[in-house]
Amino acid sequence: MPYPHTGDNICNVLRDIISNWNLTGNVFTMTTDNGSNMVKAGKLMNELTRLPCTAHTLQLVVGKGLVPAEILIARAKRLINFFTMPKQTEKLLEIQKSTNYINNDEVIKLNFINLNNVLFY
């Protein structure tokens, strides 16, 4: 679609596409994100009903809901990254052995786990 992506231009392009595909009178709704240009295009297309995308709206809500936890998430990621470095993992196992937090059998089992391949989001 040519620039600029205004509501007017989007409306014209959609009408052209619907006409070129011989769908005039057969398309009744359009689903869009909540961008102001898409909302305007939906209002200009009187022949269609615009439906906001539920998935997009949900993604926006979840994103805004997680904002207060961003600092905690960043700290947790740094902590996880720190302890998944091979050198730090080795130090952690040594400390756990020296404090009898884990016994030698458990250390052997843990050595088979490749902590660097664990993904945290």
C-alpha positions as CSV (number, residue, x, y, z in Angstrom):
1,M,0.0,0.0,0.0
2,P,1.4,3.4,-0.9
3,Y,2.4,5.8,1.8
4,P,0.9,7.6,3.7
5,H,-1.2,5.0,5.5
6,T,-4.1,7.4,6.4
7,G,-7.6,6.2,7.1
8,D,-8.7,7.7,3.8
9,N,-6.0,5.9,1.8
10,I,-6.7,2.6,3.6
11,C,-10.4,2.9,2.8
12,N,-9.7,3.5,-0.9
13,V,-7.3,0.6,-1.2
14,L,-9.7,-1.8,0.6
15,R,-12.6,-0.7,-1.7
16,D,-10.4,-1.3,-4.7
17,I,-9.3,-4.7,-3.5
18,I,-12.9,-5.7,-2.8
19,S,-14.0,-4.5,-6.2
20,N,-11.1,-6.2,-8.0
21,W,-11.9,-9.5,-6.4
22,N,-15.6,-9.1,-7.3
23,L,-16.6,-9.2,-3.6
24,T,-18.7,-6.1,-3.5
25,G,-21.8,-6.8,-1.5
26,N,-20.2,-10.1,-0.1
27,V,-17.9,-8.6,2.5
28,F,-19.6,-7.4,5.6
29,T,-17.0,-7.0,8.3
30,M,-13.3,-6.1,8.7
31,T,-11.1,-6.9,11.7
32,T,-8.4,-4.4,12.5
33,D,-6.0,-3.3,15.2
34,N,-6.8,-0.2,17.2
35,G,-4.7,2.2,15.2
36,S,-6.4,5.5,14.6
37,N,-5.9,5.1,10.9
38,M,-7.7,1.7,10.9
39,V,-10.5,3.0,13.1
40,K,-11.0,5.9,10.7
41,A,-10.9,3.6,7.7
42,G,-13.6,1.4,9.4
43,K,-15.8,4.5,9.9
44,L,-15.4,5.6,6.3
45,M,-16.4,2.2,5.0
46,N,-20.1,2.5,5.7
47,E,-20.8,-0.8,3.9
48,L,-18.7,-2.7,6.4
49,T,-18.8,-3.2,10.2
50,R,-15.3,-2.8,11.8
51,L,-14.5,-5.3,14.6
52,P,-11.5,-4.5,16.8
53,C,-9.1,-7.5,17.0
54,T,-9.6,-9.2,20.3
55,A,-6.1,-10.7,20.4
56,H,-4.5,-7.3,19.8
57,T,-6.6,-5.7,22.5
58,L,-5.8,-8.6,24.9
59,Q,-2.1,-8.2,24.1
60,L,-2.2,-4.5,24.9
61,V,-4.0,-5.1,28.2
62,V,-1.5,-7.8,29.3
63,G,1.4,-5.6,28.3
64,K,0.1,-2.7,30.4
65,G,-0.7,-5.0,33.3
66,L,2.9,-6.3,33.4
67,V,4.4,-2.8,33.5
68,P,4.5,-2.7,37.4
69,A,6.4,-6.1,37.3
70,E,9.0,-5.1,34.7
71,I,11.7,-4.3,37.3
72,L,11.1,-7.6,39.1
73,I,11.2,-9.5,35.8
74,A,14.5,-7.8,34.8
75,R,16.0,-8.6,38.2
76,A,14.9,-12.2,38.0
77,K,16.4,-12.6,34.5
78,R,19.7,-11.1,35.7
79,L,19.8,-13.5,38.6
80,I,18.9,-16.5,36.4
81,N,21.6,-15.4,33.9
82,F,24.2,-15.1,36.7
83,F,23.5,-18.6,38.1
84,T,23.4,-20.3,34.7
85,M,26.9,-19.2,33.8
86,P,29.2,-22.3,34.0
87,K,31.6,-20.6,36.4
88,Q,28.8,-19.5,38.8
89,T,27.0,-22.9,38.5
90,E,30.2,-24.6,39.6
91,K,30.6,-22.2,42.5
92,L,27.0,-22.7,43.6
93,L,27.5,-26.5,43.5
94,E,30.7,-26.2,45.6
95,I,28.9,-24.0,48.2
96,Q,26.0,-26.4,48.3
97,K,28.3,-29.4,48.8
98,S,30.3,-27.6,51.5
99,T,27.2,-26.6,53.5
100,N,25.8,-30.1,53.1
101,Y,22.8,-28.6,51.3
102,I,23.2,-31.4,48.7
103,N,25.1,-34.7,48.9
104,N,27.6,-36.0,46.4
105,D,25.0,-38.2,44.6
106,E,22.9,-35.2,43.9
107,V,26.0,-33.3,42.7
108,I,26.6,-36.0,40.2
109,K,23.0,-35.9,39.0
110,L,23.2,-32.1,38.7
111,N,26.4,-32.2,36.7
112,F,24.5,-34.0,33.9
113,I,22.0,-31.1,33.6
114,N,23.1,-28.5,31.1
115,L,21.9,-25.3,32.8
116,N,23.0,-23.2,29.9
117,N,20.3,-24.6,27.6
118,V,17.5,-23.6,29.9
119,L,15.5,-20.7,28.5
120,F,13.8,-18.2,30.7
121,Y,11.4,-15.5,29.5
